[in-house]
Amino acid sequence: MLTDRIALALVVVGALNWLLVGLFRFDLVASLFGGSDSMLSRIVYSLVGLGGLWSLSLFFRPREAKVD
């Protein structure tokens, strides 16, 4: 499903950003969008959070059988 893939991409962006923060104290989102307090950064952070919430639903869905 497309929304699942979008949510996964957002979660990966967030995870990579946190990896950079943890290892190098470098916030890529903030540096790209004008600081952590800028509106664009806050939008990206919010989208990443929503992607994470959407991804929680993947734990509770039945798996689809693959057809080979």
CHARMM-style PDB file with segment names, atoms N, HN, CA, C and O in Angstrom:
ATOM      1  N   MET     1       0.838  -1.170   0.000  1.00  0.00      PROA
ATOM      2  CA  MET     1       0.000   0.000   0.000  1.00  0.00      PROA
ATOM      3  C   MET     1       0.892   1.245   0.000  1.00  0.00      PROA
ATOM      4  O   MET     1       1.916   1.281   0.683  1.00  0.00      PROA
ATOM      5  N   LEU     2       0.507   2.237  -0.750  1.00  0.00      PROA
ATOM      6  HN  LEU     2      -0.324   2.208  -1.305  1.00  0.00      PROA
ATOM      7  CA  LEU     2       1.325   3.440  -0.912  1.00  0.00      PROA
ATOM      8  C   LEU     2       1.517   4.182   0.405  1.00  0.00      PROA
ATOM      9  O   LEU     2       2.618   4.655   0.687  1.00  0.00      PROA
ATOM     10  N   THR     3       0.474   4.292   1.211  1.00  0.00      PROA
ATOM     11  HN  THR     3      -0.420   3.908   0.982  1.00  0.00      PROA
ATOM     12  CA  THR     3       0.608   5.022   2.469  1.00  0.00      PROA
ATOM     13  C   THR     3       1.586   4.330   3.410  1.00  0.00      PROA
ATOM     14  O   THR     3       2.282   4.993   4.178  1.00  0.00      PROA
ATOM     15  N   ASP     4       1.643   3.012   3.356  1.00  0.00      PROA
ATOM     16  HN  ASP     4       1.078   2.473   2.732  1.00  0.00      PROA
ATOM     17  CA  ASP     4       2.618   2.286   4.176  1.00  0.00      PROA
ATOM     18  C   ASP     4       4.040   2.609   3.746  1.00  0.00      PROA
ATOM     19  O   ASP     4       4.922   2.781   4.588  1.00  0.00      PROA
ATOM     20  N   ARG     5       4.264   2.693   2.451  1.00  0.00      PROA
ATOM     21  HN  ARG     5       3.547   2.554   1.767  1.00  0.00      PROA
ATOM     22  CA  ARG     5       5.600   3.012   1.942  1.00  0.00      PROA
ATOM     23  C   ARG     5       6.007   4.445   2.267  1.00  0.00      PROA
ATOM     24  O   ARG     5       7.165   4.709   2.591  1.00  0.00      PROA
ATOM     25  N   ILE     6       5.060   5.362   2.180  1.00  0.00      PROA
ATOM     26  HN  ILE     6       4.119   5.148   1.917  1.00  0.00      PROA
ATOM     27  CA  ILE     6       5.349   6.751   2.546  1.00  0.00      PROA
ATOM     28  C   ILE     6       5.695   6.835   4.025  1.00  0.00      PROA
ATOM     29  O   ILE     6       6.657   7.500   4.407  1.00  0.00      PROA
ATOM     30  N   ALA     7       4.904   6.155   4.859  1.00  0.00      PROA
ATOM     31  HN  ALA     7       4.122   5.615   4.548  1.00  0.00      PROA
ATOM     32  CA  ALA     7       5.168   6.148   6.298  1.00  0.00      PROA
ATOM     33  C   ALA     7       6.532   5.541   6.591  1.00  0.00      PROA
ATOM     34  O   ALA     7       7.272   6.057   7.430  1.00  0.00      PROA
ATOM     35  N   LEU     8       6.871   4.460   5.915  1.00  0.00      PROA
ATOM     36  HN  LEU     8       6.270   4.041   5.234  1.00  0.00      PROA
ATOM     37  CA  LEU     8       8.176   3.828   6.110  1.00  0.00      PROA
ATOM     38  C   LEU     8       9.303   4.776   5.710  1.00  0.00      PROA
ATOM     39  O   LEU     8      10.313   4.865   6.408  1.00  0.00      PROA
ATOM     40  N   ALA     9       9.139   5.478   4.601  1.00  0.00      PROA
ATOM     41  HN  ALA     9       8.319   5.405   4.034  1.00  0.00      PROA
ATOM     42  CA  ALA     9      10.166   6.431   4.162  1.00  0.00      PROA
ATOM     43  C   ALA     9      10.343   7.540   5.198  1.00  0.00      PROA
ATOM     44  O   ALA     9      11.471   7.942   5.485  1.00  0.00      PROA
ATOM     45  N   LEU    10       9.256   8.031   5.754  1.00  0.00      PROA
ATOM     46  HN  LEU    10       8.340   7.704   5.521  1.00  0.00      PROA
ATOM     47  CA  LEU    10       9.344   9.068   6.779  1.00  0.00      PROA
ATOM     48  C   LEU    10      10.032   8.553   8.041  1.00  0.00      PROA
ATOM     49  O   LEU    10      10.827   9.265   8.656  1.00  0.00      PROA
ATOM     50  N   VAL    11       9.726   7.322   8.422  1.00  0.00      PROA
ATOM     51  HN  VAL    11       9.081   6.744   7.923  1.00  0.00      PROA
ATOM     52  CA  VAL    11      10.368   6.741   9.605  1.00  0.00      PROA
ATOM     53  C   VAL    11      11.869   6.567   9.363  1.00  0.00      PROA
ATOM     54  O   VAL    11      12.669   6.795  10.271  1.00  0.00      PROA
ATOM     55  N   VAL    12      12.250   6.175   8.173  1.00  0.00      PROA
ATOM     56  HN  VAL    12      11.600   5.990   7.436  1.00  0.00      PROA
ATOM     57  CA  VAL    12      13.670   6.025   7.846  1.00  0.00      PROA
ATOM     58  C   VAL    12      14.372   7.385   7.896  1.00  0.00      PROA
ATOM     59  O   VAL    12      15.487   7.485   8.406  1.00  0.00      PROA
ATOM     60  N   VAL    13      13.729   8.423   7.373  1.00  0.00      PROA
ATOM     61  HN  VAL    13      12.823   8.341   6.958  1.00  0.00      PROA
ATOM     62  CA  VAL    13      14.307   9.777   7.443  1.00  0.00      PROA
ATOM     63  C   VAL    13      14.520  10.169   8.898  1.00  0.00      PROA
ATOM     64  O   VAL    13      15.578  10.686   9.258  1.00  0.00      PROA
ATOM     65  N   GLY    14      13.518   9.924   9.731  1.00  0.00      PROA
ATOM     66  HN  GLY    14      12.659   9.505   9.439  1.00  0.00      PROA
ATOM     67  CA  GLY    14      13.642  10.248  11.150  1.00  0.00      PROA
ATOM     68  C   GLY    14      14.728   9.448  11.835  1.00  0.00      PROA
ATOM     69  O   GLY    14      15.481   9.985  12.648  1.00  0.00      PROA
ATOM     70  N   ALA    15      14.816   8.164  11.513  1.00  0.00      PROA
ATOM     71  HN  ALA    15      14.205   7.727  10.852  1.00  0.00      PROA
ATOM     72  CA  ALA    15      15.837   7.324  12.120  1.00  0.00      PROA
ATOM     73  C   ALA    15      17.239   7.775  11.719  1.00  0.00      PROA
ATOM     74  O   ALA    15      18.142   7.817  12.556  1.00  0.00      PROA
ATOM     75  N   LEU    16      17.423   8.110  10.451  1.00  0.00      PROA
ATOM     76  HN  LEU    16      16.690   8.076   9.772  1.00  0.00      PROA
ATOM     77  CA  LEU    16      18.734   8.585  10.007  1.00  0.00      PROA
ATOM     78  C   LEU    16      19.077   9.922  10.649  1.00  0.00      PROA
ATOM     79  O   LEU    16      20.232  10.165  10.999  1.00  0.00      PROA
ATOM     80  N   ASN    17      18.087  10.787  10.804  1.00  0.00      PROA
ATOM     81  HN  ASN    17      17.149  10.590  10.519  1.00  0.00      PROA
ATOM     82  CA  ASN    17      18.338  12.069  11.454  1.00  0.00      PROA
ATOM     83  C   ASN    17      18.761  11.854  12.906  1.00  0.00      PROA
ATOM     84  O   ASN    17      19.698  12.494  13.382  1.00  0.00      PROA
ATOM     85  N   TRP    18      18.069  10.951  13.614  1.00  0.00      PROA
ATOM     86  HN  TRP    18      17.307  10.431  13.228  1.00  0.00      PROA
ATOM     87  CA  TRP    18      18.437  10.674  15.007  1.00  0.00      PROA
ATOM     88  C   TRP    18      19.809  10.011  15.102  1.00  0.00      PROA
ATOM     89  O   TRP    18      20.541  10.239  16.065  1.00  0.00      PROA
ATOM     90  N   LEU    19      20.160   9.200  14.119  1.00  0.00      PROA
ATOM     91  HN  LEU    19      19.566   9.015  13.336  1.00  0.00      PROA
ATOM     92  CA  LEU    19      21.498   8.609  14.093  1.00  0.00      PROA
ATOM     93  C   LEU    19      22.558   9.702  14.001  1.00  0.00      PROA
ATOM     94  O   LEU    19      23.564   9.666  14.709  1.00  0.00      PROA
ATOM     95  N   LEU    20      22.323  10.669  13.122  1.00  0.00      PROA
ATOM     96  HN  LEU    20      21.506  10.697  12.546  1.00  0.00      PROA
ATOM     97  CA  LEU    20      23.270  11.781  12.984  1.00  0.00      PROA
ATOM     98  C   LEU    20      23.330  12.625  14.257  1.00  0.00      PROA
ATOM     99  O   LEU    20      24.403  13.081  14.653  1.00  0.00      PROA
ATOM    100  N   VAL    21      22.183  12.832  14.893  1.00  0.00      PROA
ATOM    101  HN  VAL    21      21.312  12.462  14.571  1.00  0.00      PROA
ATOM    102  CA  VAL    21      22.165  13.590  16.143  1.00  0.00      PROA
ATOM    103  C   VAL    21      22.938  12.839  17.221  1.00  0.00      PROA
ATOM    104  O   VAL    21      23.726  13.433  17.957  1.00  0.00      PROA
ATOM    105  N   GLY    22      22.711  11.542  17.310  1.00  0.00      PROA
ATOM    106  HN  GLY    22      22.071  11.060  16.712  1.00  0.00      PROA
ATOM    107  CA  GLY    22      23.366  10.741  18.343  1.00  0.00      PROA
ATOM    108  C   GLY    22      24.862  10.603  18.155  1.00  0.00      PROA
ATOM    109  O   GLY    22      25.615  10.645  19.127  1.00  0.00      PROA
ATOM    110  N   LEU    23      25.298  10.441  16.929  1.00  0.00      PROA
ATOM    111  HN  LEU    23      24.685  10.408  16.139  1.00  0.00      PROA
ATOM    112  CA  LEU    23      26.723  10.222  16.677  1.00  0.00      PROA
ATOM    113  C   LEU    23      27.521  11.510  16.538  1.00  0.00      PROA
ATOM    114  O   LEU    23      28.658  11.599  17.000  1.00  0.00      PROA
ATOM    115  N   PHE    24      26.918  12.506  15.899  1.00  0.00      PROA
ATOM    116  HN  PHE    24      25.994  12.434  15.523  1.00  0.00      PROA
ATOM    117  CA  PHE    24      27.694  13.697  15.537  1.00  0.00      PROA
ATOM    118  C   PHE    24      27.098  15.010  16.045  1.00  0.00      PROA
ATOM    119  O   PHE    24      27.637  16.082  15.770  1.00  0.00      PROA
ATOM    120  N   ARG    25      25.998  14.934  16.778  1.00  0.00      PROA
ATOM    121  HN  ARG    25      25.560  14.063  17.001  1.00  0.00      PROA
ATOM    122  CA  ARG    25      25.282  16.141  17.231  1.00  0.00      PROA
ATOM    123  C   ARG    25      24.947  17.041  16.051  1.00  0.00      PROA
ATOM    124  O   ARG    25      25.072  18.263  16.134  1.00  0.00      PROA
ATOM    125  N   PHE    26      24.523  16.430  14.958  1.00  0.00      PROA
ATOM    126  HN  PHE    26      24.422  15.438  14.890  1.00  0.00      PROA
ATOM    127  CA  PHE    26      24.189  17.153  13.731  1.00  0.00      PROA
ATOM    128  C   PHE    26      22.755  16.831  13.351  1.00  0.00      PROA
ATOM    129  O   PHE    26      22.431  15.683  13.046  1.00  0.00      PROA
ATOM    130  N   ASP    27      21.899  17.836  13.368  1.00  0.00      PROA
ATOM    131  HN  ASP    27      22.161  18.769  13.616  1.00  0.00      PROA
ATOM    132  CA  ASP    27      20.493  17.672  13.003  1.00  0.00      PROA
ATOM    133  C   ASP    27      20.338  18.060  11.539  1.00  0.00      PROA
ATOM    134  O   ASP    27      20.297  19.243  11.203  1.00  0.00      PROA
ATOM    135  N   LEU    28      20.252  17.066  10.680  1.00  0.00      PROA
ATOM    136  HN  LEU    28      20.284  16.105  10.953  1.00  0.00      PROA
ATOM    137  CA  LEU    28      20.179  17.303   9.235  1.00  0.00      PROA
ATOM    138  C   LEU    28      18.917  18.061   8.860  1.00  0.00      PROA
ATOM    139  O   LEU    28      18.968  18.972   8.034  1.00  0.00      PROA
ATOM    140  N   VAL    29      17.792  17.703   9.450  1.00  0.00      PROA
ATOM    141  HN  VAL    29      17.750  16.963  10.122  1.00  0.00      PROA
ATOM    142  CA  VAL    29      16.535  18.383   9.133  1.00  0.00      PROA
ATOM    143  C   VAL    29      16.640  19.861   9.481  1.00  0.00      PROA
ATOM    144  O   VAL    29      16.258  20.715   8.680  1.00  0.00      PROA
ATOM    145  N   ALA    30      17.148  20.167  10.653  1.00  0.00      PROA
ATOM    146  HN  ALA    30      17.458  19.474  11.303  1.00  0.00      PROA
ATOM    147  CA  ALA    30      17.286  21.561  11.064  1.00  0.00      PROA
ATOM    148  C   ALA    30      18.253  22.318  10.156  1.00  0.00      PROA
ATOM    149  O   ALA    30      18.016  23.478   9.820  1.00  0.00      PROA
ATOM    150  N   SER    31      19.325  21.669   9.765  1.00  0.00      PROA
ATOM    151  HN  SER    31      19.517  20.726  10.038  1.00  0.00      PROA
ATOM    152  CA  SER    31      20.299  22.362   8.915  1.00  0.00      PROA
ATOM    153  C   SER    31      19.759  22.592   7.504  1.00  0.00      PROA
ATOM    154  O   SER    31      20.117  23.577   6.859  1.00  0.00      PROA
ATOM    155  N   LEU    32      18.911  21.700   7.025  1.00  0.00      PROA
ATOM    156  HN  LEU    32      18.620  20.900   7.549  1.00  0.00      PROA
ATOM    157  CA  LEU    32      18.345  21.869   5.685  1.00  0.00      PROA
ATOM    158  C   LEU    32      17.224  22.894   5.638  1.00  0.00      PROA
ATOM    159  O   LEU    32      17.027  23.565   4.625  1.00  0.00      PROA
ATOM    160  N   PHE    33      16.484  23.014   6.749  1.00  0.00      PROA
ATOM    161  HN  PHE    33      16.644  22.470   7.572  1.00  0.00      PROA
ATOM    162  CA  PHE    33      15.271  23.827   6.717  1.00  0.00      PROA
ATOM    163  C   PHE    33      15.314  25.032   7.639  1.00  0.00      PROA
ATOM    164  O   PHE    33      14.258  25.539   8.017  1.00  0.00      PROA
ATOM    165  N   GLY    34      16.491  25.510   8.016  1.00  0.00      PROA
ATOM    166  HN  GLY    34      17.349  25.098   7.709  1.00  0.00      PROA
ATOM    167  CA  GLY    34      16.600  26.780   8.715  1.00  0.00      PROA
ATOM    168  C   GLY    34      16.518  26.732  10.222  1.00  0.00      PROA
ATOM    169  O   GLY    34      16.024  27.677  10.836  1.00  0.00      PROA
ATOM    170  N   GLY    35      16.981  25.672  10.834  1.00  0.00      PROA
ATOM    171  HN  GLY    35      17.383  24.904  10.335  1.00  0.00      PROA
ATOM    172  CA  GLY    35      16.972  25.580  12.291  1.00  0.00      PROA
ATOM    173  C   GLY    35      15.809  24.763  12.799  1.00  0.00      PROA
ATOM    174  O   GLY    35      14.809  24.575  12.107  1.00  0.00      PROA
ATOM    175  N   SER    36      15.954  24.281  14.019  1.00  0.00      PROA
ATOM    176  HN  SER    36      16.767  24.434  14.581  1.00  0.00      PROA
ATOM    177  CA  SER    36      14.934  23.388  14.561  1.00  0.00      PROA
ATOM    178  C   SER    36      13.643  24.116  14.911  1.00  0.00      PROA
ATOM    179  O   SER    36      12.612  23.470  15.099  1.00  0.00      PROA
ATOM    180  N   ASP    37      13.672  25.443  15.005  1.00  0.00      PROA
ATOM    181  HN  ASP    37      14.510  25.967  14.852  1.00  0.00      PROA
ATOM    182  CA  ASP    37      12.470  26.206  15.327  1.00  0.00      PROA
ATOM    183  C   ASP    37      11.745  26.736  14.096  1.00  0.00      PROA
ATOM    184  O   ASP    37      10.684  27.348  14.220  1.00  0.00      PROA
ATOM    185  N   SER    38      12.306  26.508  12.905  1.00  0.00      PROA
ATOM    186  HN  SER    38      13.168  26.011  12.804  1.00  0.00      PROA
ATOM    187  CA  SER    38      11.653  27.025  11.702  1.00  0.00      PROA
ATOM    188  C   SER    38      10.393  26.219  11.395  1.00  0.00      PROA
ATOM    189  O   SER    38      10.272  25.057  11.781  1.00  0.00      PROA
ATOM    190  N   MET    39       9.476  26.849  10.705  1.00  0.00      PROA
ATOM    191  HN  MET    39       9.575  27.793  10.391  1.00  0.00      PROA
ATOM    192  CA  MET    39       8.201  26.199  10.377  1.00  0.00      PROA
ATOM    193  C   MET    39       8.423  24.969   9.503  1.00  0.00      PROA
ATOM    194  O   MET    39       7.771  23.946   9.715  1.00  0.00      PROA
ATOM    195  N   LEU    40       9.327  25.042   8.526  1.00  0.00      PROA
ATOM    196  HN  LEU    40       9.857  25.872   8.354  1.00  0.00      PROA
ATOM    197  CA  LEU    40       9.577  23.885   7.655  1.00  0.00      PROA
ATOM    198  C   LEU    40      10.129  22.696   8.443  1.00  0.00      PROA
ATOM    199  O   LEU    40       9.724  21.557   8.214  1.00  0.00      PROA
ATOM    200  N   SER    41      11.045  22.958   9.361  1.00  0.00      PROA
ATOM    201  HN  SER    41      11.375  23.884   9.547  1.00  0.00      PROA
ATOM    202  CA  SER    41      11.585  21.872  10.189  1.00  0.00      PROA
ATOM    203  C   SER    41      10.486  21.250  11.037  1.00  0.00      PROA
ATOM    204  O   SER    41      10.413  20.029  11.172  1.00  0.00      PROA
ATOM    205  N   ARG    42       9.643  22.081  11.599  1.00  0.00      PROA
ATOM    206  HN  ARG    42       9.702  23.073  11.489  1.00  0.00      PROA
ATOM    207  CA  ARG    42       8.552  21.573  12.432  1.00  0.00      PROA
ATOM    208  C   ARG    42       7.583  20.736  11.609  1.00  0.00      PROA
ATOM    209  O   ARG    42       7.044  19.745  12.103  1.00  0.00      PROA
ATOM    210  N   ILE    43       7.359  21.125  10.360  1.00  0.00      PROA
ATOM    211  HN  ILE    43       7.797  21.929   9.959  1.00  0.00      PROA
ATOM    212  CA  ILE    43       6.494  20.331   9.477  1.00  0.00      PROA
ATOM    213  C   ILE    43       7.122  18.977   9.204  1.00  0.00      PROA
ATOM    214  O   ILE    43       6.442  17.953   9.264  1.00  0.00      PROA
ATOM    215  N   VAL    44       8.432  18.962   8.901  1.00  0.00      PROA
ATOM    216  HN  VAL    44       8.984  19.794   8.852  1.00  0.00      PROA
ATOM    217  CA  VAL    44       9.122  17.692   8.640  1.00  0.00      PROA
ATOM    218  C   VAL    44       9.096  16.806   9.883  1.00  0.00      PROA
ATOM    219  O   VAL    44       8.814  15.612   9.789  1.00  0.00      PROA
ATOM    220  N   TYR    45       9.392  17.390  11.054  1.00  0.00      PROA
ATOM    221  HN  TYR    45       9.621  18.360  11.131  1.00  0.00      PROA
ATOM    222  CA  TYR    45       9.344  16.618  12.297  1.00  0.00      PROA
ATOM    223  C   TYR    45       7.946  16.046  12.525  1.00  0.00      PROA
ATOM    224  O   TYR    45       7.804  14.901  12.955  1.00  0.00      PROA
ATOM    225  N   SER    46       6.924  16.833  12.242  1.00  0.00      PROA
ATOM    226  HN  SER    46       7.039  17.763  11.892  1.00  0.00      PROA
ATOM    227  CA  SER    46       5.544  16.375  12.426  1.00  0.00      PROA
ATOM    228  C   SER    46       5.202  15.252  11.458  1.00  0.00      PROA
ATOM    229  O   SER    46       4.547  14.280  11.836  1.00  0.00      PROA
ATOM    230  N   LEU    47       5.644  15.383  10.206  1.00  0.00      PROA
ATOM    231  HN  LEU    47       6.176  16.173   9.900  1.00  0.00      PROA
ATOM    232  CA  LEU    47       5.392  14.325   9.226  1.00  0.00      PROA
ATOM    233  C   LEU    47       6.097  13.028   9.625  1.00  0.00      PROA
ATOM    234  O   LEU    47       5.536  11.944   9.468  1.00  0.00      PROA
ATOM    235  N   VAL    48       7.316  13.134  10.136  1.00  0.00      PROA
ATOM    236  HN  VAL    48       7.772  14.015  10.263  1.00  0.00      PROA
ATOM    237  CA  VAL    48       8.043  11.949  10.595  1.00  0.00      PROA
ATOM    238  C   VAL    48       7.288  11.299  11.756  1.00  0.00      PROA
ATOM    239  O   VAL    48       7.160  10.076  11.812  1.00  0.00      PROA
ATOM    240  N   GLY    49       6.795  12.119  12.675  1.00  0.00      PROA
ATOM    241  HN  GLY    49       6.899  13.112  12.630  1.00  0.00      PROA
ATOM    242  CA  GLY    49       6.021  11.589  13.798  1.00  0.00      PROA
ATOM    243  C   GLY    49       4.744  10.913  13.348  1.00  0.00      PROA
ATOM    244  O   GLY    49       4.393   9.848  13.855  1.00  0.00      PROA
ATOM    245  N   LEU    50       4.041  11.521  12.395  1.00  0.00      PROA
ATOM    246  HN  LEU    50       4.326  12.387  11.983  1.00  0.00      PROA
ATOM    247  CA  LEU    50       2.828  10.901  11.858  1.00  0.00      PROA
ATOM    248  C   LEU    50       3.150   9.595  11.125  1.00  0.00      PROA
ATOM    249  O   LEU    50       2.394   8.627  11.198  1.00  0.00      PROA
ATOM    250  N   GLY    51       4.274   9.586  10.422  1.00  0.00      PROA
ATOM    251  HN  GLY    51       4.888  10.373  10.362  1.00  0.00      PROA
ATOM    252  CA  GLY    51       4.703   8.343   9.766  1.00  0.00      PROA
ATOM    253  C   GLY    51       4.979   7.246  10.778  1.00  0.00      PROA
ATOM    254  O   GLY    51       4.673   6.079  10.534  1.00  0.00      PROA
ATOM    255  N   GLY    52       5.556   7.618  11.915  1.00  0.00      PROA
ATOM    256  HN  GLY    52       5.804   8.567  12.113  1.00  0.00      PROA
ATOM    257  CA  GLY    52       5.792   6.646  12.976  1.00  0.00      PROA
ATOM    258  C   GLY    52       4.499   6.118  13.562  1.00  0.00      PROA
ATOM    259  O   GLY    52       4.370   4.921  13.818  1.00  0.00      PROA
ATOM    260  N   LEU    53       3.536   7.012  13.778  1.00  0.00      PROA
ATOM    261  HN  LEU    53       3.641   7.984  13.570  1.00  0.00      PROA
ATOM    262  CA  LEU    53       2.242   6.569  14.297  1.00  0.00      PROA
ATOM    263  C   LEU    53       1.537   5.645  13.312  1.00  0.00      PROA
ATOM    264  O   LEU    53       0.953   4.637  13.708  1.00  0.00      PROA
ATOM    265  N   TRP    54       1.593   5.991  12.033  1.00  0.00      PROA
ATOM    266  HN  TRP    54       2.067   6.811  11.712  1.00  0.00      PROA
ATOM    267  CA  TRP    54       0.980   5.134  11.009  1.00  0.00      PROA
ATOM    268  C   TRP    54       1.664   3.759  10.993  1.00  0.00      PROA
ATOM    269  O   TRP    54       1.004   2.729  10.850  1.00  0.00      PROA
ATOM    270  N   SER    55       2.974   3.760  11.141  1.00  0.00      PROA
ATOM    271  HN  SER    55       3.510   4.596  11.258  1.00  0.00      PROA
ATOM    272  CA  SER    55       3.731   2.505  11.096  1.00  0.00      PROA
ATOM    273  C   SER    55       3.386   1.588  12.268  1.00  0.00      PROA
ATOM    274  O   SER    55       3.536   0.371  12.162  1.00  0.00      PROA
ATOM    275  N   LEU    56       2.928   2.151  13.376  1.00  0.00      PROA
ATOM    276  HN  LEU    56       2.805   3.140  13.462  1.00  0.00      PROA
ATOM    277  CA  LEU    56       2.482   1.303  14.488  1.00  0.00      PROA
ATOM    278  C   LEU    56       1.362   0.365  14.064  1.00  0.00      PROA
ATOM    279  O   LEU    56       1.257  -0.752  14.571  1.00  0.00      PROA
ATOM    280  N   SER    57       0.531   0.813  13.142  1.00  0.00      PROA
ATOM    281  HN  SER    57       0.616   1.720  12.730  1.00  0.00      PROA
ATOM    282  CA  SER    57      -0.581  -0.030  12.686  1.00  0.00      PROA
ATOM    283  C   SER    57      -0.086  -1.289  11.977  1.00  0.00      PROA
ATOM    284  O   SER    57      -0.813  -2.280  11.904  1.00  0.00      PROA
ATOM    285  N   LEU    58       1.127  -1.262  11.460  1.00  0.00      PROA
ATOM    286  HN  LEU    58       1.717  -0.457  11.519  1.00  0.00      PROA
ATOM    287  CA  LEU    58       1.663  -2.434  10.759  1.00  0.00      PROA
ATOM    288  C   LEU    58       1.845  -3.623  11.695  1.00  0.00      PROA
ATOM    289  O   LEU    58       1.802  -4.772  11.255  1.00  0.00      PROA
ATOM    290  N   PHE    59       2.048  -3.352  12.985  1.00  0.00      PROA
ATOM    291  HN  PHE    59       2.083  -2.419  13.342  1.00  0.00      PROA
ATOM    292  CA  PHE    59       2.185  -4.435  13.953  1.00  0.00      PROA
ATOM    293  C   PHE    59       0.889  -5.210  14.143  1.00  0.00      PROA
ATOM    294  O   PHE    59       0.925  -6.382  14.517  1.00  0.00      PROA
ATOM    295  N   PHE    60      -0.241  -4.588  13.895  1.00  0.00      PROA
ATOM    296  HN  PHE    60      -0.271  -3.636  13.591  1.00  0.00      PROA
ATOM    297  CA  PHE    60      -1.524  -5.181  14.219  1.00  0.00      PROA
ATOM    298  C   PHE    60      -2.307  -5.658  12.994  1.00  0.00      PROA
ATOM    299  O   PHE    60      -3.441  -6.119  13.124  1.00  0.00      PROA
ATOM    300  N   ARG    61      -1.719  -5.551  11.829  1.00  0.00      PROA
ATOM    301  HN  ARG    61      -0.798  -5.177  11.724  1.00  0.00      PROA
ATOM    302  CA  ARG    61      -2.388  -6.010  10.612  1.00  0.00      PROA
ATOM    303  C   ARG    61      -1.982  -7.426  10.286  1.00  0.00      PROA
ATOM    304  O   ARG    61      -0.840  -7.824  10.514  1.00  0.00      PROA
ATOM    305  N   PRO    62      -2.924  -8.192   9.749  1.00  0.00      PROA
ATOM    306  CA  PRO    62      -2.547  -9.552   9.322  1.00  0.00      PROA
ATOM    307  C   PRO    62      -1.628  -9.471   8.109  1.00  0.00      PROA
ATOM    308  O   PRO    62      -1.758  -8.581   7.268  1.00  0.00      PROA
ATOM    309  N   ARG    63      -0.718 -10.399   8.038  1.00  0.00      PROA
ATOM    310  HN  ARG    63      -0.613 -11.122   8.721  1.00  0.00      PROA
ATOM    311  CA  ARG    63       0.193 -10.428   6.894  1.00  0.00      PROA
ATOM    312  C   ARG    63      -0.516 -10.986   5.684  1.00  0.00      PROA
ATOM    313  O   ARG    63      -1.338 -11.897   5.787  1.00  0.00      PROA
ATOM    314  N   GLU    64      -0.185 -10.422   4.530  1.00  0.00      PROA
ATOM    315  HN  GLU    64       0.482  -9.682   4.446  1.00  0.00      PROA
ATOM    316  CA  GLU    64      -0.767 -10.898   3.285  1.00  0.00      PROA
ATOM    317  C   GLU    64       0.114 -12.011   2.728  1.00  0.00      PROA
ATOM    318  O   GLU    64       1.342 -11.931   2.777  1.00  0.00      PROA
ATOM    319  N   ALA    65      -0.519 -13.031   2.208  1.00  0.00      PROA
ATOM    320  HN  ALA    65      -1.516 -13.096   2.169  1.00  0.00      PROA
ATOM    321  CA  ALA    65       0.217 -14.143   1.619  1.00  0.00      PROA
ATOM    322  C   ALA    65       0.786 -13.715   0.273  1.00  0.00      PROA
ATOM    323  O   ALA    65       0.090 -13.099  -0.533  1.00  0.00      PROA
ATOM    324  N   LYS    66       2.056 -14.043   0.031  1.00  0.00      PROA
ATOM    325  HN  LYS    66       2.622 -14.544   0.686  1.00  0.00      PROA
ATOM    326  CA  LYS    66       2.666 -13.714  -1.249  1.00  0.00      PROA
ATOM    327  C   LYS    66       2.318 -14.789  -2.264  1.00  0.00      PROA
ATOM    328  O   LYS    66       2.297 -15.981  -1.958  1.00  0.00      PROA
ATOM    329  N   VAL    67       2.047 -14.338  -3.469  1.00  0.00      PROA
ATOM    330  HN  VAL    67       2.064 -13.369  -3.718  1.00  0.00      PROA
ATOM    331  CA  VAL    67       1.767 -15.261  -4.559  1.00  0.00      PROA
ATOM    332  C   VAL    67       2.990 -15.276  -5.466  1.00  0.00      PROA
ATOM    333  O   VAL    67       3.373 -14.246  -6.022  1.00  0.00      PROA
ATOM    334  N   ASP    68       3.594 -16.442  -5.611  1.00  0.00      PROA
ATOM    335  HN  ASP    68       3.282 -17.278  -5.159  1.00  0.00      PROA
ATOM    336  CA  ASP    68       4.801 -16.553  -6.447  1.00  0.00      PROA
ATOM    337  C   ASP    68       4.460 -16.988  -7.844  1.00  0.00      PROA
ATOM    338  OT1 ASP    68       5.351 -17.133  -8.681  1.00  0.00      PROA
TER     339      ASP     68
END
